[in-house]
């Protein structure tokens, strides 16, 4: 019996130590505030507010000046009975890039809804953040379901390869989706943030100058490589991540009995060409040459505004 008590005490001592350390770190305000939503007071009235610094959850290897920020939008702390609250979630397109505050979808949607329903109050809260993918969207949903939503609108899918924790992102930490989700949950603990900062301080000593160059774009900084062949292992894994995270997002929102709209992605295929074009390894040399010739003839016809001829070549 004494042996069992002794073993139990030995096991509890480190648990108690880490628990007390977590409490101390919280009381002393250690580290960045990484909550998605915080509270603020404006003219003696309390509001919820989006945390501009939440992007630091997902970008630990990216230069500090490049980490994306949320606009600190506010919404009611005590939701009124007449308020219809909509949360928008997604990447840079949802955030309004490259127009930012000049063409934000939440403002456009709010204006349209108020013109149709002038007797209702609409809160359209935009949590769109550049260079995030379905892992971060799921992480956001985990928090947002607690803030009395009436509707979710999700627009995601463009960043599954290169966004934070994507298969070809410098911010990836594992190929296991379960491990990635567990890692994101641990970010809620100050003790884990202390450990993460310690590891970052050491690992930054070994980063190349290119990885820490603030003059590069955000996506250029997080992309590990620019070649992902169709049906490759990276391609299949990204599809698996996306499907699994989307299923979890839908399930979590359904459990709250909240309506959900998922938008089809728009892609500018003509003007946003792939980083690099690849043939399948089994494609014969003759077929490659024929394709390249047809493509060049099609481009020549297109520039000459002979669109029917161009379509024939491209087909």
FITIZA-501843 format. One line per 3 residues: number of its first residue (from 1); their letters; for each residue x negated, y, z negated of N, C-alpha, C, O. Coordinates in steps of 0.001 Angstrom, whole numbers, always signed. Each point is the difference from the previous one (the first is absolute). Layout:
N
NUM> A> X/Y/Z/X/Y/Z/X/Y/Z/X/Y/Z; ...
This chain:
315
1> XXX> -827/-1210/+0/+827/+1210/+0/-865/+1266/+0/+269/+954/+730; -1332/-970/-1581/-902/+1154/-56/-685/+221/+1338/-246/+1132/+416; -57/-2254/+252/-668/+106/+1303/+917/+679/+1017/-447/+825/+797
4> XXX> +1733/-1180/-831/+969/+603/+923/+131/+1496/-271/+32/+809/+927; +43/-451/-2219/+102/+1416/-373/-1239/+758/+458/+96/+1111/+524; -1264/-1724/-727/-1262/+641/+394/-51/+231/+1511/-386/+1075/+459
7> XXX> +780/-2094/+307/-6/+126/+1463/+984/+1076/+449/-290/+789/+899; +1468/-769/-1547/+1014/+1001/+350/-514/+1414/-251/+189/+895/+824; -843/-704/-1977/-549/+1320/-326/-1082/+397/+993/-66/+1154/+424
10> XXX> -779/-2107/-53/-1070/+280/+964/+566/+412/+1359/-567/+846/+691; +1687/-1455/-322/+629/+348/+1275/+707/+1350/-66/+45/+733/+987; +506/-409/-2157/+753/+1243/-135/-896/+1226/-117/+404/+1100/+377
13> XXX> -1609/-1277/-891/-898/+1148/-196/-291/+735/+1307/+165/+1219/+47; -597/-1917/+1034/-238/+737/+1254/+1274/+598/+588/-34/+1081/+590; +1172/-1789/-751/+1271/+535/+499/+341/+1290/-735/+402/+986/+618
16> XXX> -565/-998/-1944/+280/+1184/-804/-955/+1135/+354/+396/+1164/+49; -1658/-1513/+198/-995/+1014/+363/+394/+718/+1292/-8/+1229/+66; +352/-2011/+954/+369/+607/+1284/+1321/+767/-98/+183/+1022/+661
19> XXX> +732/-1525/-1490/+1264/+706/-203/-247/+1366/-642/+572/+1001/+431; -1413/-960/-1449/-316/+1260/-666/-753/+941/+932/+218/+1212/-25; -1104/-1771/+845/-738/+824/+955/+950/+633/+1015/-166/+1162/+373
22> XXX> +1159/-1926/+70/+1006/+527/+927/+771/+1153/-654/+246/+1026/+634; +129/-1201/-1894/+724/+1052/-722/-855/+1257/-124/+488/+1110/+207; -1755/-1286/-543/-904/+1148/-157/-159/+743/+1320/+32/+1230/+32
25> XXX> -203/-1978/+1060/-161/+629/+1313/+1247/+788/+393/-100/+1068/+604; +1264/-1592/-944/+1249/+705/+319/+146/+1268/-847/+383/+1056/+504; -696/-1176/-1801/+147/+1147/-896/-973/+1120/+341/+309/+1177/-191
28> XXX> -1476/-1537/+690/-1007/+1014/+342/+153/+512/+1423/-770/+855/+438; +1770/-1377/+296/+251/+476/+1362/-1083/-382/+983/-312/+770/+908; -265/-1943/-1075/-1094/-415/+886/+492/-215/+1434/+1101/-502/+223
31> XXX> -1922/+883/+723/+221/-333/+1403/+1072/+836/+675/+676/+822/-620; -551/-1070/+1934/+1003/+704/+802/+1400/-502/-326/+184/-1159/-372; +781/+2023/+514/+1406/-384/-123/+427/-591/+1337/+146/+729/+980
34> XXX> +54/-2042/-932/+299/-683/+1253/+1465/-393/+130/+354/-764/+897; +496/+1272/-1772/+1430/-280/+130/+528/+645/+1273/-455/+1074/+392; +1405/-1723/+245/+615/+576/+1192/+841/+1217/-362/+13/+995/+725
37> XXX> +683/-1081/-1845/+896/+1083/-422/-341/+421/-1426/-170/-834/-889; +77/+2123/+696/-251/+550/-1322/+1089/+1029/-305/+851/+273/+847; -873/+285/-2030/+979/+1025/-368/-672/+1371/-31/-1196/+114/-267
40> XXX> +1977/+912/+542/-489/+1371/-39/+1129/+903/-487/+1171/-378/+45; -1525/+1550/-503/+991/+961/-482/-89/+1278/+822/-1072/+589/+132; +2198/-167/+415/+81/+1224/+795/+1098/+878/-588/+1172/-379/-12
43> XXX> -1558/+1550/-473/+953/+936/-618/+817/-690/-1093/+1227/+95/-50; -1955/-789/-819/+582/-685/-1162/+927/-1153/+372/+754/-487/-843; -804/+47/+2098/+822/-1127/+426/-906/-1152/+431/-986/+211/+706
46> XXX> +1318/-1411/-1126/-823/-1174/+257/+350/-619/+1351/+1173/-140/+346; -2210/-231/+413/+171/-636/+1301/-956/-1184/+120/-1015/-79/-691; +1374/-841/+1593/-972/-985/+470/-786/+628/+1143/+508/+854/+726
49> XXX> -1757/-1290/-579/-849/+545/+1054/-911/-1090/+554/-562/-794/-754; +421/+764/+2086/-943/-927/+616/-1422/+402/-386/-344/+1182/-19; -462/-2177/-285/-1380/+240/-424/-919/+76/+1220/-178/-1008/+684
52> XXX> -409/+2168/-390/-865/+120/+1185/-1192/-949/-23/-522/-361/+1055; +83/-50/-2255/-1223/-792/-125/+229/-1507/+61/-938/-769/-206; +2158/+336/+485/+276/-1440/-31/-826/-764/+1031/-220/-1200/-158
55> XXX> -243/+1880/+1215/-819/-662/+1014/-1279/-588/-551/-583/-890/+619; +129/+1369/-1778/-1230/-534/-591/+167/-1445/-449/-989/-693/-235; +2227/+235/+113/+228/-1423/-299/-613/-897/+1076/-556/-1060/-287
58> XXX> +676/+1517/+1531/-243/-884/+1136/-1317/+252/+725/-421/-823/+813; -237/+1948/-1095/-1209/+352/+747/-1157/+229/-969/-209/+1111/-487; -534/-2174/+219/-1128/+92/-924/-1336/+128/+720/-981/+448/-595
61> XXX> +929/-835/+1870/-1249/+81/+760/-16/+1184/+960/-1017/+284/+633; +2129/+389/-533/+123/+1134/+915/-501/+1268/-678/+186/+188/-1202; -828/+684/+1987/-482/+1267/-551/+1152/+734/-677/+1108/+64/+532
64> XXX> -1379/+479/-1693/+1045/+636/-818/+765/+1075/+766/+1204/+170/-190; -1917/+559/+1062/+649/+1085/+742/+961/-512/+1072/+819/+763/+512; -913/-2055/-168/+844/-561/+1056/+1220/-747/-534/+891/-359/+769
67> XXX> -845/+127/-2066/+1116/-760/-567/+1304/+777/+209/+91/+1162/-399; +916/-1783/+1016/+1256/+720/+297/+759/+360/-1268/-103/-676/-1023; +858/+1746/+1114/+786/+472/-1137/+1474/+129/+373/+349/+282/+1147
70> XXX> +499/-496/-2140/+1428/+251/+162/+296/+1472/-266/-667/+644/-810; +1672/-126/+1500/+495/+1331/-345/+750/-120/-1328/+837/-891/-144; -1114/+1764/-831/+603/-139/-1338/+1477/+390/-35/+387/+936/-700
73> XXX> +415/-1646/+1446/+1436/+279/+79/+678/-328/-1327/-361/-975/-659; +1328/+1776/+271/+730/-226/-1246/+1428/-458/+284/+552/+266/+1068; +36/-962/-2046/+1414/-372/+68/+539/-106/-1419/-765/-18/-965
76> XXX> +2075/-51/+846/+671/+121/-1293/-468/-1042/-1015/-154/-1180/+316; -64/+1650/-1539/-318/-919/-1096/+1276/-675/-491/+30/-1207/-240; +1012/+2002/+97/+1323/-542/-317/+827/+72/+1277/+484/+1068/+376
79> XXX> -328/-2188/+274/+691/-21/+1286/+1484/+321/-180/+694/-647/-784; -224/+1644/+1514/+1405/+394/-103/+888/-973/+770/-462/-713/+891; +1733/+697/-1247/+939/-942/+617/+187/+269/+1481/+369/-904/+750
82> XXX> -616/+2125/-317/+227/+385/+1391/-1251/-166/+871/+17/+330/+1186; -1085/-834/-1773/-1278/-106/+718/-139/-1346/+691/+268/-1048/-587; -689/+1092/+1836/-315/-1212/+762/-1512/+9/+222/-530/+870/+692
85> XXX> -157/-1845/-1283/-1467/-12/-16/-551/-1025/+997/+328/-1185/-59; -1163/+1666/+964/-603/-845/+1036/-1514/+12/-168/-606/+1064/-132; +0/-2237/+137/-1455/-101/-26/-502/-441/+1375/+443/-1016/+538
88> XXX> -1363/+1786/+16/-657/-338/+1260/-1381/-565/-311/-746/+577/-791; +405/-1713/+1416/-1295/-632/-275/-651/-390/+1325/+672/-489/+907; -1964/+702/-802/-729/-381/+1205/-1382/+607/+17/-520/+421/-1034
91> XXX> -79/-377/+2221/-1351/+510/+155/-28/+1428/+499/+832/+822/-381; -1809/-532/+1248/-207/+1382/+444/+1160/+525/+844/+300/+1193/-47; +356/-2062/+817/+1143/+450/+797/+1122/+487/-906/+584/+1056/+241
94> XXX> -283/-1822/-1281/+1022/+418/-958/-422/+1275/-724/+843/+832/-335; -2134/-677/+96/-501/+1195/-689/+87/+1244/+876/-32/+1120/-508; +142/-1313/+1842/+111/+1135/+906/-1269/+337/+746/-74/+1043/+650
97> XXX> -931/-1907/-729/-1265/+255/+705/+250/+54/+1511/+736/-843/+512; -1315/+1794/+220/-983/+1002/-454/+621/+1351/-353/-722/+982/-173; +2050/-919/+64/+664/+1294/-213/+173/+344/-1476/+268/+1150/-346
100> XXX> -422/-2149/-520/+74/+190/-1440/+1284/+711/-401/+1083/-480/+335; -1159/+1600/-1035/+1193/+655/-540/+857/+661/+1063/+1136/+384/-277; -1657/-243/+1491/+754/+678/+1056/+1071/-886/+635/+921/+508/+639
103> XXX> -1032/-1813/-807/+985/-905/+617/+125/-1267/-830/-216/-1104/+498; +566/+1272/-1762/+147/-1160/-883/+1395/-589/+155/+999/+720/-8; -951/-2020/+145/+1270/-670/+275/+988/+194/-1145/+1206/+41/+243
106> XXX> -1676/+78/-1474/+938/+175/-1109/+764/+1324/+107/+1192/+59/-304; -1882/+1000/+738/+679/+1292/+169/+1005/-52/+1145/+1111/+520/-109; -1516/-1160/+1216/+897/-105/+1151/+1235/-828/-341/+1120/+365/+358
109> XXX> -1331/-1482/-1054/+1117/-862/-374/+915/+687/-1014/+1223/-91/+107; -1804/+769/-1080/+795/+701/-1011/+883/+1074/+644/+1179/+123/-334; -1747/+643/+1249/+782/+1043/+680/+1160/-598/+783/+1109/+534/-10
112> XXX> -1372/-1646/+688/+1051/-641/+798/+1120/-542/-898/+1181/+185/+293; -1556/-846/-1369/+1005/-562/-903/+845/+1092/-655/+1215/-145/-135; -1862/+1231/-267/+745/+1085/-650/+964/+688/+958/+1042/+512/-411
115> XXX> -1401/-505/+1700/+924/+591/+976/+1230/-879/+206/+1085/+505/+285; -1255/-1832/-429/+1127/-922/+141/+820/-106/-1288/+1221/-154/+41; -1906/+240/-1185/+673/-185/-1290/-343/+1176/-918/-792/-157/-930
118> XXX> +1371/+1317/+1175/-359/+1211/-763/+360/-69/-1481/-516/+789/-792; +1388/-1711/+405/+409/-87/-1403/-909/-907/-829/+169/-104/-1215; -1120/-542/+1857/-915/-895/-711/-1382/+625/-125/-398/+828/+819
121> XXX> -326/-1237/-1859/-1394/+410/-157/-888/-1172/+410/+183/-1120/-477; -1137/+1379/+1356/-886/-1057/+488/-1435/+264/-447/-534/+1095/+175; -67/-2118/-751/-1429/+18/-313/-676/-1011/+915/+228/-1204/-122
124> XXX> -1047/+1684/+1028/-721/-880/+920/-1475/+96/-373/-683/+959/+357; +211/-1956/-1073/-1340/+26/-599/-958/-783/+889/+172/-1201/+209; -1175/+1888/+306/-910/-590/+984/-1284/-479/-670/-807/+814/-450
127> XXX> +614/-2135/+382/-1217/-576/-577/-947/-509/+1085/-880/-813/-281; +1053/+1286/+1520/-891/-412/+1081/-1438/+397/-289/-270/+1140/-377; -663/-2087/+556/-1413/+230/-316/-864/-607/+1100/+172/-1164/+362
130> XXX> -1090/+1948/+160/-842/-450/+1117/-835/-1223/-377/-456/-145/-1134; +272/-733/+2133/-921/-1145/-86/+385/-1042/-1044/-862/-735/-482; +2146/+661/+126/+442/-1099/-854/+808/-972/+843/+510/+356/+1063
133> XXX> -398/-1586/-1546/+790/-993/+720/+1012/-647/-943/+356/+579/-1026; +102/-1772/+1372/+1112/-610/-727/-342/-342/-1448/+906/-87/-829; -2184/-110/+499/-357/-251/-1400/+330/+1218/-862/+575/-133/-1080
136> XXX> -939/+1311/+1563/+269/+1229/-754/+1487/+326/-17/+515/+491/-1004; +182/-760/+2112/+1447/+238/+44/+701/-860/-1046/+878/+483/-714; -1260/-1748/+623/+559/-883/-1023/-312/+535/-1396/+850/-30/-890
139> XXX> -2056/+512/+710/-409/+568/-1282/+845/+1225/-349/+394/+172/-1153; -113/+675/+2138/+868/+1164/-215/+1419/-432/-372/+601/+547/-925; -76/-1529/+1649/+1370/-461/-250/+139/-501/-1433/+1030/+222/-637
142> XXX> -2069/-902/+123/+33/-490/-1379/+331/+1115/-990/+672/-234/-1004; -1145/+1441/+1289/+255/+1136/-891/+1290/+733/+352/+764/+383/-886; -527/-192/+2167/+1117/+847/+425/+1364/-574/-340/+960/+753/-164
145> XXX> -854/-2076/+55/+1298/-596/-340/+483/+437/-1380/+1176/-159/-326; -2075/+708/-483/+364/+422/-1359/+506/+1440/-62/+286/+508/-1085; -173/+156/+2239/+369/+1416/+8/+1331/+257/+709/+150/+983/+724
148> XXX> +796/-1866/-940/+1389/+159/+448/+128/+321/+1493/+647/+982/+362; -1245/-1786/+495/+125/+261/+1442/+1382/-371/+521/+635/-930/-497; -179/+1666/+1501/+1233/-339/+709/-292/-595/+1367/+866/-634/+604
151> XXX> -2091/+838/-113/-379/-519/+1312/-1519/+17/+128/-664/+947/-424; +126/-2014/+1017/-1410/-41/+386/-81/+20/+1527/+772/-677/+679; -1708/+1454/-153/-309/-34/+1428/-1490/-301/+134/-839/+739/-515
154> XXX> +518/-1828/+1209/-1395/-437/+119/-420/-4/+1463/+694/-536/+864; -1834/+1141/-611/-584/+36/+1346/-1460/-406/-154/-843/+824/-357; +544/-2089/+626/-1362/-489/-208/-338/-1065/+1033/+882/-564/+648
157> XXX> -2173/+302/-508/-469/-1035/+912/-1194/+412/+835/-709/-858/+527; +469/+2168/-395/-1115/+463/+827/-1364/-263/-631/-1006/-88/+705; +970/-37/-2029/-1290/-50/-698/-335/-1371/-579/-811/-94/-922
160> XXX> +1413/-957/+1439/-206/-1316/-606/-1417/-537/+180/-455/-816/-802; -242/+1258/+1835/-1373/-462/+210/-1009/+850/-763/-905/-531/-643; +1061/+1853/+715/-1035/+900/-509/+394/+761/-1262/-859/+614/-633
163> XXX> +2114/-637/+257/+403/+693/-1219/-595/-661/-1230/-561/-1093/+85; +684/+1757/-1229/-580/-512/-1240/+416/-1449/-254/+1188/-323/-7; -2181/-544/-201/+154/-1438/-247/+395/-783/+1249/+362/-1173/-92
166> XXX> -430/+1818/+1264/+238/-707/+1253/-1143/-946/+330/-1063/+56/-619; +1287/-924/+1596/-978/-1046/+313/-1298/+553/+561/-1037/-656/-94; +1071/+1853/+677/-1219/+596/+546/-236/+1386/-591/-401/+930/+699
169> XXX> +657/-813/-1994/-196/+1265/-699/-1191/-101/-938/-212/-1034/-633; -556/+2094/+545/-1098/+46/-963/+517/+15/-1433/-766/-223/-938; +2057/+482/+762/+596/+13/-1329/+527/-1372/-416/+589/-128/-1073
172> XXX> -787/-882/+1889/+534/-1314/-370/-815/-583/-1152/-1200/+247/-120; +1877/-1024/-721/-655/-598/-1154/+86/-1520/+21/-742/-676/-714; +1641/+137/+1525/+187/-1450/+56/+861/-331/+1210/+709/+858/+525
175> XXX> -778/-2106/-91/+894/-464/+1062/+1262/-632/-581/+903/-392/+741; -845/+294/-2061/+1162/-588/-663/+1023/+1082/-316/-300/+908/-775; +1506/-974/+1353/+1012/+1028/-291/+402/+25/-1465/+291/+1064/-547
178> XXX> -274/-2233/-93/+332/-48/-1421/-1031/+728/-845/+346/+692/-957; -1612/-852/+1313/-1070/+686/-728/+114/+1508/+180/-182/+756/-954; +485/-313/+2177/+132/+1440/+273/+1140/+595/-819/-148/+1069/-593
181> XXX> +1284/-1759/+561/+1142/+520/-769/-312/+28/-1494/+402/+929/-701; -1119/-1948/+209/-394/-9/-1413/-952/+1153/-302/+99/+638/-1049; -1013/-377/+1965/-947/+1108/-149/+741/+1331/-112/-344/+838/-833
184> XXX> +1354/-649/+1665/+772/+1243/-41/+772/+133/-1315/+146/+1104/-526; +341/-2212/+3/+703/+48/-1284/-952/+355/-1141/+389/+687/-945; -1638/-1155/+1033/-982/+291/-1043/-381/+1475/-40/-492/+489/-1017
187> XXX> +719/+224/+2124/-313/+1429/+33/+822/+809/-995/-284/+1174/-238; +1294/-1797/-337/+830/+692/-983/-678/+72/-1366/+471/+707/-890; -1579/-1440/+719/-690/-49/-1286/-1273/+841/+39/-790/-93/+939
190> XXX> +603/+916/-1975/-1177/+861/-76/-1286/-815/-119/-1040/+398/+525; +1110/-1521/-1205/-1180/-848/-149/-479/-502/+1355/-1201/-62/+263; +2145/-292/+585/-363/-454/+1343/-586/+1149/+813/-936/-202/+773
193> XXX> +1482/+1410/-944/-540/+1160/+709/-1429/+295/-439/-830/+407/+812; +544/-613/-2094/-1365/+170/-497/-934/-1004/+661/-1100/+349/+429; +1547/-1597/-352/-803/-1033/+649/-188/+312/+1474/-1098/-155/+536
196> XXX> +2171/+597/+125/-82/+316/+1428/-966/+1149/+260/-789/-42/+944; +857/+1063/-1784/-899/+1143/+186/-1455/-413/-213/-893/+490/+691; +654/-1386/-1642/-1367/-473/-242/-532/-749/+1213/-1134/+215/+428
199> XXX> +1966/-1097/+121/-404/-756/+1187/-237/+943/+1176/-956/-173/+755; +1822/+1167/-600/-158/+963/+1096/-1305/+772/-122/-693/+225/+992; +362/+178/-2212/-1219/+782/-212/-1230/-782/+414/-952/+554/+549
202> XXX> +985/-1857/-822/-1134/-845/+381/+6/-270/+1500/-1036/+96/+657; +2216/-435/-112/+74/-369/+1416/-272/+1179/+918/-506/-191/+1105; +831/+1414/-1538/-251/+1174/+840/-1484/+192/+281/-375/+644/+979
205> XXX> -463/-1202/-1835/-1442/+107/+220/-435/-749/+1243/-1058/+275/+565; +1892/-1239/-135/-363/-845/+1131/+795/+317/+1251/-186/-651/+1028; +1086/+1659/-1095/+771/+365/+1182/-888/+705/+1004/-947/+701/-358
208> XXX> +1275/-904/+1624/-702/+727/+1049/+489/+1432/+30/+1072/+309/-519; -1857/+564/+1127/+390/+1409/+90/+1274/+162/+799/+796/+897/-278; -588/-1763/+1283/+1194/+104/+850/+1260/-222/-807/+1021/+642/+246
211> XXX> -1086/-1564/-1226/+1181/-303/-781/+386/+1161/-909/+1158/+113/-401; -2128/+760/+67/+286/+1094/-905/+45/+1347/+713/-25/+1043/-653; +91/-1051/+1965/-42/+1230/+782/+1372/+669/+14/+949/-534/+575
214> XXX> -845/+1697/-1204/+1293/+683/-102/+420/+644/+1303/+1144/+439/+122; -2043/-366/+868/+350/+641/+1266/+782/-933/+914/+553/+452/+1002; -492/-1735/-1320/+746/-950/+813/+1487/+85/-337/+379/+517/-1051
217> XXX> +463/-1032/+1958/+1427/-50/-292/+267/-1101/-1016/-841/-869/-229; +2022/+919/-377/+349/-1000/-1006/-11/-1396/+596/-622/-902/-561; +1310/+701/+1705/+71/-1332/+591/-1371/-487/+457/-294/-1191/-99
220> XXX> -554/+2102/+602/-1354/-397/+391/-802/-448/-1212/-889/-844/+115; +1201/+1404/-1271/-737/-339/-1213/+429/-1340/-581/-809/-688/-621; +2070/+308/+813/+480/-1241/-610/-62/-1189/+948/+138/-1139/-444
223> XXX> -342/+1374/+1748/-37/-1102/+969/-1346/-712/-67/-1055/+628/+91; +1109/-1942/-251/-1233/-788/-84/-553/-317/+1382/-1208/+81/+221; +2088/-442/+709/-432/-295/+1362/+1141/+332/+946/+1163/+35/-404
226> XXX> -1504/+210/+1673/+1031/+446/+939/+435/-1085/+971/+694/+291/+975; -1084/-1526/-1221/+374/-1097/+887/+750/-1059/-801/-573/-644/-879; +1866/+467/+1190/+804/-1066/-599/+702/-717/+1143/+1050/+457/+453
229> XXX> -1599/-1566/+25/+590/-705/+1146/+1415/-495/-300/+318/-375/-1129; +515/+383/+2159/+1359/-513/-121/-38/-1469/-411/-775/-782/+550; +1613/+408/-1521/+122/-1365/-519/-1245/-465/-753/-151/-1195/-255
232> XXX> -737/+2113/-103/-1168/-353/-808/+439/-246/-1440/+1158/+229/-347; -2087/-698/-492/+336/-256/-1402/+421/+1286/-705/+904/-18/-836; -1562/+1152/+1173/+388/+1279/-601/+1404/+408/+437/+786/+504/-802
235> XXX> -482/-723/+2062/+1322/+332/+535/+1084/-811/-721/+1019/+551/-418; -1244/-1849/+279/+993/-865/-649/+155/+348/-1477/+1107/-13/-538; -2231/+325/-115/+63/+331/-1422/+751/+1306/-231/+765/+115/-958
238> XXX> -979/+872/+1834/+717/+1272/-125/+1507/-219/+147/+787/+606/-727; -382/-1471/+1663/+1423/-316/+159/+551/-655/-1264/+1112/+299/-435; -1907/-1197/-145/+434/-672/-1223/+171/+1004/-1143/+1001/-30/-716
241> XXX> -1988/+922/+552/+101/+1040/-1025/+1286/+808/+172/+768/+194/-943; -558/+270/+2171/+1133/+884/+279/+1322/-705/-281/+883/+558/-652; -754/-1779/+1144/+1244/-751/-183/+267/-254/-1487/+1121/+177/-478
244> XXX> -2158/-592/-242/+150/-319/-1419/+355/+1247/-808/+902/-33/-838; -1611/+1127/+1092/+282/+1236/-744/+1381/+552/+328/+705/+486/-884; -320/-560/+2158/+1324/+490/+390/+1096/-816/-675/+992/+562/-464
247> XXX> -1158/-1877/+406/+975/-848/-690/+128/+405/-1469/+1105/+68/-537; -2226/+195/-98/+12/+387/-1415/+658/+1367/-197/+734/+211/-966; -1003/+705/+1882/+618/+1329/-70/+1518/-113/+95/+728/+589/-799
250> XXX> -260/-1352/+1787/+1445/-171/+198/+637/-652/-1217/+1054/+439/-460; -1690/-1491/-69/+543/-708/-1158/+92/+917/-1215/+1002/-4/-716; -2048/+785/+488/-18/+878/-1175/+1093/+1066/+91/+660/+297/-996
253> XXX> -469/+275/+2175/+1019/+1038/+165/+1400/-604/-61/+919/+614/-543; -755/-1815/+1097/+1307/-662/-64/+398/-300/-1439/+1175/+95/-354; -2152/-456/-477/+302/-284/-1405/+566/+1223/-710/+740/-124/-976
256> XXX> -1094/+1307/+1474/+520/+1240/-584/+1316/+429/+653/+585/+1016/-377; -124/-1802/+1363/+1240/+301/+728/-52/+1392/+629/+982/+743/-12; -2152/-411/+559/-202/+1295/+653/-93/-204/+1504/-714/-901/+441
259> XXX> +1406/+1699/+363/-109/-117/+1462/-1432/+267/+474/-746/+766/-610; +393/-1419/+1708/-1348/+126/+560/+83/+119/+1513/+676/-792/+657; -1372/+1792/-103/-150/+145/+1445/-1466/-221/+350/-883/+642/-568
262> XXX> +627/-1551/+1504/-1362/-237/+476/-51/+406/+1460/+740/-536/+825; -1602/+1472/-506/-46/+560/+1345/-915/-803/+913/-1036/-512/-425; +1436/+413/+1686/-873/-559/+1030/-1119/+994/+286/+235/+1208/+50
265> XXX> -1445/-1713/+138/-1141/+879/+238/+8/+548/+1418/+366/-686/+954; -774/+1931/-847/-224/+621/+1301/-1492/-6/+276/-793/+384/-860; +403/-818/+2051/-1414/-43/+353/-228/+681/+1341/+667/-311/+986
268> XXX> -1608/+1235/-958/-386/+696/+1226/-1061/-847/+700/-1197/+257/-131; +1643/-1262/+871/-920/-959/+607/-808/+636/+1119/-1165/-348/+198; +1770/+1275/+535/-698/+587/+1144/-1185/+866/-429/-1095/-117/+551
271> XXX> +1320/+978/-1531/-1025/+976/-374/-890/-450/-1153/-1030/+620/-263; +1413/-1683/-422/-808/-500/-1110/-492/-1404/+357/+551/-1005/-450; -1576/+968/+1249/-512/-1290/+462/-745/-718/-1117/-440/+647/-950
274> XXX> +284/-1968/+1037/-758/-747/-1016/-1439/+491/-80/-522/+588/+946; -113/-840/-2093/-1401/+386/-148/-860/-643/+1087/-931/+615/+520; +1258/-1851/-192/-772/-735/+999/+904/-1079/+592/+859/-541/-697
277> XXX> -1050/+221/+1992/+795/-1038/+658/-815/-1283/+87/-1195/+26/+294; +1855/-1142/-553/-679/-1295/+23/+788/-992/+836/+1231/+12/+1; -1948/-869/+710/+609/-1153/+647/-116/-1191/-939/-898/-58/-839
280> XXX> +1812/-886/+988/-134/-1251/-731/-1242/-731/+494/-374/+119/+1167; -258/-865/-2046/-1238/-699/+362/+191/-933/+1192/-920/-201/+792; +2119/-366/-669/+243/-975/+1061/+371/+651/+1334/+182/-708/+991
283> XXX> -64/+2041/-940/+359/+678/+1249/-1141/-99/+1005/-1111/+437/-302; +1351/-1008/+1506/-1068/-142/+1006/-527/+1363/+458/+710/+1003/-58; -1944/-985/+506/-630/+1237/+465/+772/+616/+1156/+155/+1219/+68
286> XXX> +335/-2070/+855/+751/+504/+1148/+1274/+718/-446/+344/+1050/+542; +350/-1612/-1525/+1233/+622/-500/-295/+1335/-675/+784/+943/+109; -1896/-869/-794/-380/+1260/-652/-256/+1082/+1048/+435/+1143/-140
289> XXX> -1152/-1536/+1190/-316/+960/+1068/+1267/+478/+695/+146/+1189/+281; +780/-2119/-1/+1260/+364/+651/+809/+954/-878/+578/+971/+489; -547/-1258/-1782/+748/+865/-924/-593/+1400/-17/+735/+983/+83
292> XXX> -2045/-883/-188/-658/+1307/-61/+238/+797/+1283/+199/+1214/-45; -221/-1912/+1201/+257/+680/+1278/+1434/+522/+68/+237/+1140/+399; +725/-1993/-797/+1407/+418/+17/+240/+1163/-961/+741/+934/+309
295> XXX> -1367/-1003/-1457/+167/+1074/-981/-536/+1322/+545/+636/+1042/-152; -1797/-1089/+781/-591/+1222/+539/+847/+568/+1135/+192/+1213/+91; +322/-2106/+785/+871/+453/+1086/+1293/+604/-557/+509/+994/+518
298> XXX> +8/-1612/-1578/+1203/+528/-637/-227/+1378/-593/+854/+878/+121; -1998/-679/-763/-321/+1305/-567/-164/+1053/+1094/+435/+1141/-152; -1070/-1540/+1259/-164/+939/+1123/+1363/+412/+555/+233/+1175/+286
301> XXX> +673/-2164/-134/+1340/+301/+510/+779/+874/-982/+743/+892/+409; -916/-1150/-1695/+694/+793/-1019/-453/+1457/+42/+823/+913/-61; -2128/-700/+165/-526/+1374/+51/+468/+724/+1263/+157/+1221/+6
304> XXX> +64/-1995/+1065/+493/+596/+1251/+1520/+135/-2/+596/+403/+999; +35/-746/-2143/+1452/+73/-184/+752/-937/+941/+1147/+258/+363; -1803/-1345/+26/+664/-1057/+768/+422/-1073/-998/-614/-1063/-94
307> XXX> +1668/+1367/-643/+348/-804/-1158/+487/-1403/+357/-264/-949/-739; +967/+804/+1856/+460/-1332/+413/-1189/-901/+299/-30/-1161/-408; -953/+1708/+1128/-1209/-774/+296/-758/-347/-1283/-502/-1112/-160
310> XXX> +431/+2080/-742/-704/-239/-1267/+663/-1128/-775/-680/-855/-567; +2016/+853/+544/+725/-1039/-721/-265/-1369/+608/-129/-987/-724; +48/+921/+2049/-300/-1272/+665/-1371/-520/-421/-154/-1186/-292
313> XXX> -826/+2060/+262/-1347/-427/-397/-44/-430/-1472/-642/-990/-349; +1325/+1740/-493/-22/-322/-1426/+778/-1279/-311/-243/-654/-1014; +1173/+308/+1894/+811/-1204/-223/-734/-1254/+427/+538/-1101/-119
